[in-house]
């Protein structure tokens, strides 16, 4: 294997690493309303880490 092959493998490995990190972070993107500056007016209900509209809860 020459240098170009190693560079290509490195780029592919980096892309896979970034994709895994993205998927892990997207699994539970909501940190709760405590840290949100819009918590007083957003109208979201958070249950089990998922957001839902307040209107649909009626």
Order of alpha helices (4+ residues) and beta strands (2+ residues): alpha-beta-beta
